[in-house]
Amino acid sequence: MHVHSTFSPDGISTMEEQCIAALEKGERIICFTDHVDYNVAEKNNGIIKDNSRIS
């Protein structure tokens, strides 16, 4: 249930890709937990992702 899409700094798949993968595995429920990290202790702090490829 804890899924990050490319809207989060640590996500590697789009929401559409995640939904397709869930359906292929027979999952009927998926929960996206996207976020923006502001914690200076996080290793990805300060990384700005370019999500312009997402339509």
MOQUI-V390807 format. One record per residue. N is the residue number from 1. RES is the residue in three letters. SS is DSSP state (hx for helix, st for strand, lp for the rest). OMEGA is omega as a letter, one per 40 degrees, with the letter a starting at -180 (NA if undefined). D_LAST is the distance of its C-alpha to the last C-alpha in Angstrom with 2 decimals. Layout:
n = [N & N]
res = [RES & RES]
ss = [SS & SS]
omega = [OMEGA & OMEGA]
d_last = [D_LAST & D_LAST]
This chain:
n = [1 & 2 & 3 & 4 & 5 & 6 & 7 & 8 & 9 & 10 & 11 & 12 & 13 & 14 & 15 & 16 & 17 & 18 & 19 & 20 & 21 & 22 & 23 & 24 & 25 & 26 & 27 & 28 & 29 & 30 & 31 & 32 & 33 & 34 & 35 & 36 & 37 & 38 & 39 & 40 & 41 & 42 & 43 & 44 & 45 & 46 & 47 & 48 & 49 & 50 & 51 & 52 & 53 & 54 & 55]
res = [MET & HIS & VAL & HIS & SER & THR & PHE & SER & PRO & ASP & GLY & ILE & SER & THR & MET & GLU & GLU & GLN & CYS & ILE & ALA & ALA & LEU & GLU & LYS & GLY & GLU & ARG & ILE & ILE & CYS & PHE & THR & ASP & HIS & VAL & ASP & TYR & ASN & VAL & ALA & GLU & LYS & ASN & ASN & GLY & ILE & ILE & LYS & ASP & ASN & SER & ARG & ILE & SER]
ss = [lp & lp & st & lp & lp & lp & lp & lp & lp & lp & lp & lp & lp & lp & hx & hx & hx & hx & hx & hx & hx & hx & hx & hx & lp & lp & lp & lp & lp & lp & lp & st & lp & lp & lp & lp & lp & lp & lp & lp & lp & lp & lp & lp & lp & lp & lp & lp & lp & lp & lp & lp & lp & lp & lp]
omega = [a & a & i & i & i & i & i & a & a & i & a & a & i & i & i & i & i & i & i & i & i & i & i & i & i & i & i & a & i & a & i & a & a & a & i & a & i & a & a & i & a & a & a & i & i & i & i & i & i & a & a & i & a & i & NA]
d_last = [23.65 & 22.63 & 19.10 & 16.84 & 13.14 & 11.58 & 11.70 & 15.43 & 17.32 & 18.76 & 15.90 & 15.20 & 13.00 & 9.72 & 10.70 & 10.27 & 12.45 & 14.83 & 15.30 & 16.07 & 18.45 & 20.10 & 20.73 & 22.17 & 24.50 & 25.57 & 24.18 & 23.77 & 22.74 & 20.18 & 19.96 & 17.32 & 19.20 & 16.77 & 18.67 & 19.41 & 22.67 & 25.35 & 28.23 & 30.02 & 31.35 & 27.94 & 27.57 & 23.92 & 24.88 & 23.81 & 20.96 & 17.92 & 14.76 & 12.24 & 8.83 & 7.44 & 6.29 & 3.77 & 0.00]
